[in-house]
Amino acid sequence: MITYLTHNLILHLIIFQTVILLVILSNIRITHRARRHPQQINFPMVSILVPARNEERNISGCVQSLLALDYPSFEVLVLDDQSSDNTRSILEKISDSNPKLRIYNGEPPSGNQVGKNWACSQLASQARGELLFFTDADTFHQPETLRIIVSTLVGEQADLLTGFPRQEVHTWGERLLVPFFSWALLCFNPLELAYRLRIPALSSALGQLMLFRREAYLAVGGHNGVSSSIVDDLALARQIKKAGFRLRVVHVADLISCRMYNNSSEAFAGFAKNLFAAFDYRLLPFIFAFIWLLVMFWEPLIVLLLMFLGQAPQASANDLTICLGLSMLLWLIPYIELKLPVGLALLYPITILANEVVAFKSLRLSMIGHLLWKGRTIVRAPWKWL
């Protein structure tokens, strides 16, 4: 057993890490290739839809960046989802001089509806565009964003286009937690297979960029069809895939940025809400994934320490060097791709531990039904073994 843990397991990890590295490189190639289509001459009408609840810190920058988009035909619809801060008054000041901005008062959700999904449904019902662009109130968009993503959607013949914006991280909680979700999707969802196979589990999406063809969005039921889902982005991506529509992922870290949370406690609460839900409340896959991540990135470090202490005579210094080098590449390359601070990649062992803590907090809170978000209780979802 000791021989396996200190030698054979390292060899197995090297094989697995090499496969993941190939997936990362393939995914980067695919998401960059999607940007190579020529820009359209005749651009379709786009409705940009932004749900906003208590977003006074972010809403002005977000909406101003959307109104400044270099695109010939679009509208910006923002739903004030019963905010208790100055979100509404900020929006009204902007709308006084911007006819492209329309503001709506949100109705309260009912039953098992998640507030954001209900807000997005209300927005979609008012949209006039051929394309529906859902984004979050804490995003910021470069002027060329809409031209590029619409050209990509048309060129890729996609029904849903998504991507991984650059995440702004300023506190240590944000630095250790926020990059994890984008990193995991880039590492563990091989787009080469996802594009070929009609398997809903092979779906990637982030709600900060979801550009739909209206027909596809309505065909899968839109946000009404996933009304009780906490992770509406993944749920909609899975519905698109299940229905046989075309989902594509594009590199957008240079076009869209987002600061998801404003401090460490918000980041902790946000990911405690989302992580178990991202696995569709499947208990055994969730537990296995986080145990395997712990093994993959911490076991080589423990063996290295034991080797220095003379307690692992079977360990190979060469194998450990290769394994630890691959570990570093598995963090360094995605962080460069996602335009995250490169120095944070060096802290990957701490990042893993932080996300392990949040993951099992998410599991516990989800199973006992104690999840809260922005002052609203999230109805307990049924879990399953597989």
Secondary structure, DSSP 8 states (H G I E B T S, - for coil): -HHIIIIIHHHHHHHHHHHHHHHHHHHHHHHHHGGGS---SS---EEEEEEESS-TTTHHHHHHHHHT---SSEEEEEEE-S-SSSHHHHHHHHHTT-TTEEEEE-----TT--HHHHHHHHHHHH---SEEEE--TTEEE-TTHHHHHHHHHHHTT-SEEEE--EE---SHHHHHHHHHHHHHHHHH--HHHHTTS--TTS---BTTBEEEEHHHHHHTTGGGGGTT-S-HHHHHHHHHHHTT--EEEE--TTTEEE---SSHHHHHHHHHHHHHHHTTTBHHHHHHHHHHHHHHHHHHHHHHHHHHTT--TT--HHHHHHHHHHHHHHHHHHHHHTT--GGGGGGHHHHHHHHHHHHHHHHHHHHHT--EETTEE------B--
